[in-house]
Amino acid sequence: MRIKRLVKPGLGFFSFETAWRTLQEYEIMNMLRKGQMQGVRKDDVNGQIFFISRLFGIAI
């Protein structure tokens, strides 16, 4: 399973909250990669960057 392979390097989640947030972020990135996000096309890189920056509160 892909999630197990991604999470394995960070084996020690210190809390349930940390694990929950990390898994949510993995799922969001997979949905973007597959083009499953409404309002953001699969081939719109600038739109994806803008979406991620708003979602995670990252200044670009």
Rosetta constraint file for C-alpha pairs under 8 A:
AtomPair CA 1 CA 5 HARMONIC 6.70 0.50
AtomPair CA 2 CA 6 HARMONIC 6.33 0.50
AtomPair CA 3 CA 7 HARMONIC 6.01 0.50
AtomPair CA 3 CA 23 HARMONIC 7.89 0.50
AtomPair CA 3 CA 26 HARMONIC 7.66 0.50
AtomPair CA 4 CA 8 HARMONIC 5.85 0.50
AtomPair CA 5 CA 9 HARMONIC 7.88 0.50
AtomPair CA 7 CA 11 HARMONIC 6.46 0.50
AtomPair CA 13 CA 18 HARMONIC 6.21 0.50
AtomPair CA 13 CA 19 HARMONIC 5.71 0.50
AtomPair CA 14 CA 18 HARMONIC 6.72 0.50
AtomPair CA 14 CA 19 HARMONIC 7.83 0.50
AtomPair CA 15 CA 19 HARMONIC 6.49 0.50
AtomPair CA 16 CA 20 HARMONIC 6.04 0.50
AtomPair CA 17 CA 21 HARMONIC 6.18 0.50
AtomPair CA 18 CA 22 HARMONIC 6.15 0.50
AtomPair CA 19 CA 23 HARMONIC 6.18 0.50
AtomPair CA 20 CA 24 HARMONIC 6.20 0.50
AtomPair CA 21 CA 25 HARMONIC 6.23 0.50
AtomPair CA 22 CA 26 HARMONIC 6.35 0.50
AtomPair CA 23 CA 27 HARMONIC 6.22 0.50
AtomPair CA 24 CA 28 HARMONIC 6.16 0.50
AtomPair CA 25 CA 29 HARMONIC 6.19 0.50
AtomPair CA 26 CA 30 HARMONIC 6.24 0.50
AtomPair CA 27 CA 31 HARMONIC 6.15 0.50
AtomPair CA 28 CA 32 HARMONIC 6.25 0.50
AtomPair CA 29 CA 33 HARMONIC 6.17 0.50
AtomPair CA 30 CA 34 HARMONIC 6.19 0.50
AtomPair CA 31 CA 35 HARMONIC 6.10 0.50
AtomPair CA 31 CA 36 HARMONIC 5.03 0.50
AtomPair CA 31 CA 37 HARMONIC 6.15 0.50
AtomPair CA 32 CA 36 HARMONIC 5.99 0.50
AtomPair CA 32 CA 37 HARMONIC 5.81 0.50
AtomPair CA 32 CA 40 HARMONIC 7.69 0.50
AtomPair CA 32 CA 42 HARMONIC 6.63 0.50
AtomPair CA 32 CA 48 HARMONIC 7.26 0.50
AtomPair CA 33 CA 42 HARMONIC 6.46 0.50
AtomPair CA 34 CA 42 HARMONIC 6.57 0.50
AtomPair CA 35 CA 40 HARMONIC 7.29 0.50
AtomPair CA 35 CA 41 HARMONIC 5.81 0.50
AtomPair CA 35 CA 42 HARMONIC 4.16 0.50
AtomPair CA 35 CA 43 HARMONIC 7.96 0.50
AtomPair CA 36 CA 42 HARMONIC 7.73 0.50
AtomPair CA 37 CA 41 HARMONIC 7.33 0.50
AtomPair CA 40 CA 44 HARMONIC 6.78 0.50
AtomPair CA 40 CA 47 HARMONIC 5.98 0.50
AtomPair CA 40 CA 48 HARMONIC 6.27 0.50
AtomPair CA 40 CA 51 HARMONIC 7.67 0.50
AtomPair CA 41 CA 47 HARMONIC 7.52 0.50
AtomPair CA 41 CA 48 HARMONIC 7.81 0.50
AtomPair CA 44 CA 48 HARMONIC 6.27 0.50
AtomPair CA 45 CA 49 HARMONIC 6.21 0.50
AtomPair CA 46 CA 50 HARMONIC 6.20 0.50
AtomPair CA 47 CA 51 HARMONIC 6.06 0.50
AtomPair CA 48 CA 52 HARMONIC 6.09 0.50
AtomPair CA 49 CA 53 HARMONIC 6.10 0.50
AtomPair CA 50 CA 54 HARMONIC 6.24 0.50
AtomPair CA 51 CA 55 HARMONIC 6.04 0.50
AtomPair CA 52 CA 56 HARMONIC 5.96 0.50
AtomPair CA 52 CA 57 HARMONIC 7.92 0.50
AtomPair CA 52 CA 58 HARMONIC 7.63 0.50
AtomPair CA 53 CA 57 HARMONIC 5.45 0.50
AtomPair CA 53 CA 58 HARMONIC 4.48 0.50
AtomPair CA 53 CA 59 HARMONIC 6.25 0.50
AtomPair CA 53 CA 60 HARMONIC 6.85 0.50
AtomPair CA 54 CA 58 HARMONIC 6.59 0.50
